[in-house]
Structure formats: C-alpha cells, structure tokens
C-alpha cells in the first residue's frame, strides 16, 4: 500500500495514523474492566450523595452533580475538606481538630467567579453580596471552574426565564460508552449541553438542536484541491464540518438535503479524482445531496459507525418530514409583500449599477468555486466579499444562510402564514404598543410613508409577538424589522427577526432589555482592555453604557444612516455579536482626541452622535465626511478582530450575574419600601427575612 504514495510526508502521515489507531484500540479496557470501574465509582458517588444530603439537608430535588477535594482559605488559614456542587448550591464541608466548617452558597447569590493565584496554588474565588470565598488545591481546577460557571449560568438563566427547576428533559441521554468516567450523570448531561450550545453557536443552528457527537477527520476541498483537517459534527438534523484552524473552512449539510451517504468505490469519479492524494478508501465516506453535490470526508478511525449514524438520522428525518401542502391553505389566502426596495426604490444611478454588477459578478464567481446555498464551503475568502457589502440581489439569500434563519424557514414552511391569520385578541396590549411604533420605523424612507410598508411591518411584528409571547414586542424590534423588509419578503424578514431575538442577541428584546444591559457591561470590559485612557474618561462621564445600549439595540441602524448601517448588518449575520463590539471600539478609537477633551456627558454623546450621522457609504456621499462605513468596518477587523465568541460568552456570564443581582436588589428595595408602610418591620428587616426564606 505504501508504494501508492508519492511523497515521503504522505507515507509518514499514513503510518502515524495507523499506529495511533492501534494504540487507541490496545488501550481500550475490556467490557468487564469498564463495568467494574463504573460500579466502583457509582458506589463512591452514592456514598457522596448520602453524605451531602446528611450534612446540608437541602431540598431532595437539589441533586448532587459532582464533588471535589480542596482547601478553603479564611484569614489565611487553610482548611482541607470537600466541595459539593449541586444543581442550586456550592457547598463546602471540613472537619479539623474538632471543629466544623460548613458553607452553602446559592448560585443565584454569586456576583463573580474568578481564578486567583497564591504562592503555592491556583484557586477559585466566589464573590457574593455578603463577602467572598477562596478555595485552593483542586486536583483539576479547570474542570471545577468550568462546572461552577456552567451551573451558575444555568441558575441565572432560569431566573431570567422565570423557570423554577432544573429542566432535566432538555439534556441529552448519553450511553455508557460515550460517557466520561468518574462523574455523575448530571455532570455528563451538563457537559453534553455545553457542547451542544457551542455547536449551535458555531453553525448558527436552532436552540433545540442537540449535538450527537463529533470525530476528527479531513474534508476534501475542491476549490484548492487538498484535504483539510478538522472535525465532523452530527446532530439529528445536520452534518457539519469545522476545520482545526479557525474559519479555514466550515460546512453545513442539512440531513433533509442528503440523498445518499456511502463508502466511495474504487472506480467512482470522486475516487479517481483523488487518486494521487493522501486518500484511504477504507477510511472515507461520501455524502451526496439532492442537489447532486458531493462531499468527501476521509481519515475516520470508525468509518462504518459514522455512516450508520448518519443513515439512522436520515431515516428518522424522512419519517418526520414536513408535509408538502399546508393543511390550513384554505384559510391562509393573503398576498405577501415583496422586498420593499423593489417596490419603492428609484432606479439605480449609473455608478451604483456598475457597483452592483461588479459585486454580483464577484459573488457568481465565488458560488462557482465554493458552492451556493446552505451547503457552500465557508472560508476566509468570503470576508473580502462581505466587507465590500452584499449586492442587493443576493442580500436576503445570504442573510438567511449566514444567520441560520434559512433552517427555521425550511422546517416551518407554513408557520408565518398561519400566524398572520391567527386572531390576536389575547395580545391587545402588545398590539397597541406595535401600532404606536409603526410610524416611527424609518419614517424617512418612502416605503414606510405608505400603507403597503406599514401593513407588512405590522404583520411581521404581530406574527412574531404571537409566536413568542415571552418576548412579545419590544422597542427597537420595529427598527430592525423595517430594514429587513426593505431587502426581504415578509416571511424571510419574520425568520430573520426570530434569529436575532432568539439566538444572535439573546435576552435583548424583553421588558428589561437584560441582554443589552449585559452587553453594555461586556463593552465596558473590552473598552478597559483595549482603550484604557478612553475608558477612564468615559467612565468618569458615565457614557459607555448609554451609547452602547443605543447602538446595540438597533444594530446601529438608528444611530447612522440606515444604508450605511446595513453594511454592518451584512457582517453581523455572518460573524455575530462580535462585530458590534469591534465597530463600537473602533468608533471610540477614531474619536479619541475629541473624547478626551469633553467636559461632560452631553458633549461626548453629541460628539459621537454627529460622527455617526456623517458616516457615508458608496451610495450616499455626505459633504465634509471623512468616514466611509466600509473602511470603518475593515479597520474594526484589523484592530479588534482578535475578539472571539468565547471571549464574549465569558464576559457575558460575568455581567449576567451582576445584572441579575442588581435587578433582584432593585426589586427587593421597592418591595421593602411598600411592605414597610403596612407593618412594623424596617426595610432592612424585611430584606433579611427575604434572604432567609429565599
């Protein structure tokens, strides 16, 4: 077999993979050994559960997730003991020299979690409103820290969603073979949930999508004729691939689009095409879609298992396929509005016609090289095209694909029409709020000076309020929906709005705009890290939170000319919330000298407002403007492109804790003031009672 390779490097790589496979197989314990180890660890964990319940006497529903040996340090005196992590509490118990130390911290009381260092060890510091607790000497501090973050985040999200208990049914059931040893089932489920969240974020998938598993492999990239190493991810509805090098290539294949998954035969066209490459027929598979696209994956250690898994998912997907005809089609007879740009925009100028034709030609070439639609190869080459602004002809199509809204639309083909025709008698207050804001939505655009545009906007906002009553309607949704309607049909705008509200900007659009408050805190931290001197000045003027809320809630649409802001929206749908933070930092950096001279809040806000109003784009030239939106966005990637989704998630957790604690504190103060008027307790006594019974 080695004679078939031309290059020494290919031979070495092949031998290495074979040796690695043999080592893995030889190190796998027998079934009997696995069973014995699991039984021993199960007994240990059952003993830990009994001890935990006896020591802390918490609600029986507060299940133990995991436990760790560690030291608790108070007044520089370490106490060796055990940390118990349950679904609702961090607990610690120590018995030394005849004295007990017992600590119980509800996750909902935590205001900050951070790693700290001492001379001898790295520790974890838990901060609450009543003080802080330092724990050291963990066997695996990263595992412990990650689990505390997961559980705290889950508890806080439950508070925000008004859920009262741990939703065990939301977590996947893992079999023993895939489970990590020596941890509880809840811990395994939480890890699986975290992996699924990361998977959904990476590929812009619906919140209900659960990852089944992922394995290392390579994908054949036809656009540059080589293999790229990475991982294939399989869920119940998608097969996805992400390269080991971030953003080198990503691929999404909906299982509903798969026609066939098979082993490549030696005589097949795809095998002959790769005959001279590093290609092992026995470790490869080919996925063929209904659109006659072929995707070749290679380098699997257990190829047949992957084929069987995808085949099972394909069979299951076919059984639950969407009906081809709307069962309520007789009641859903209404004319959807076309993209409003097509109805109300003036004819292109000669200059714009040339620009649009050029961009369309570039995208057609890109489609021919990398594919078109949901299953296009997404590579770093696409950034250059997006930064130039999407052509109007392809803008809606690409927004749907990049945002992941296309998946919800394709799997729910009749939902929008049904919602439009659904009565809204139970949503009178929400409908009144929508009516009040309809004529405030891009009033400068002729489309929203017409009943055609207003009626389309009303239908989209009303339908979404009925679909998601937990959000209903929030100010700023009208601004975003109006821009979507300019470039997209009603149904497409509806699903794009759903993607923004539910996935891309979670918790933004509710009565407390919690998500926007959290991201205002995230922006402060990023500003402090990247623009220290500006941060100090704006913190002194109390400006940072104000401007970030105004910018982020409407994706800058209400702060700069909408036809400039739409360039940001192009990038936002592809790269997510990080684009907003990058651009906001760049705006502050561009105005650094003037901001440092400001004497009060009003001066700085007026300065930034004027700057944003004068941001031009290729189709709108503003006299005396030196700022082009394309250059501004490009600079944001150059200067702050290192900000990652992981950075934002980490900072969001930190500020989610603070925002929720502040909300609870404000609510408690209000309740205490009202109740104290009707009893002899003081405000502080009422608060103490609340914390006792909480």
Secondary structure, DSSP 8 states (H G I E B T S, - for coil): -GGG--SHHHHHHHHHHHHHHHHHHHHS--HHHHHHHHHHHHHHHHHHHHHHHHHH---TTS-EEEEEEEEEEETTEEEEEEEEEESSEEEEEEEETTEEEEEEEEGGGEEEEEEEE-SS-EEEEEEETTEEEEEE--SSHHHHHHHHHHHHHHHHHHHHTT--S--GGGS----TTTS-TTS-HHHHHHHHHHHHHHHHHHHT--TT--EEEEEEEEEEETTTTEEEEEEEEEESSEEEEEESSTTSEEEEEEGGGEEEEE---TTSHHHHHTTTSS--GGG-EEEEETTS-EEEEE--SSHHHHHHHHHHHHHHHHHT---SS-TTGGG--------HHHHH-----HHHHHHHHHHHHHHHHHHHHH-SSTT--EETHHHHHHHT---HHHHHHHHHHHHSHHHHHHH-TTHHHHHHTS--GGGHHHHHHHHHHHTTSSTTSGGGGSHHHHHHHHHHHHHHHHHTTTT---TTHHHHHHHHHHHS-HHHHHHHHHHIIIIITTT-SSTT-HHHHHHHHHHHHHHHHH-HHHHHHHHHHT-HHHHHHHHHHTTTTTTS-HHHHHHHHHHHHHHTTHHHHHHHHHHHHHTHHHHHH--SHHHHHHHHHHHHHT-BBTTB--TT---BHHHHHHHHHHHHTT--HHHHHHHHHHHHHHHHHHHHHHHHHHHHHHHHTTSS--HHHHHHHHHHH-
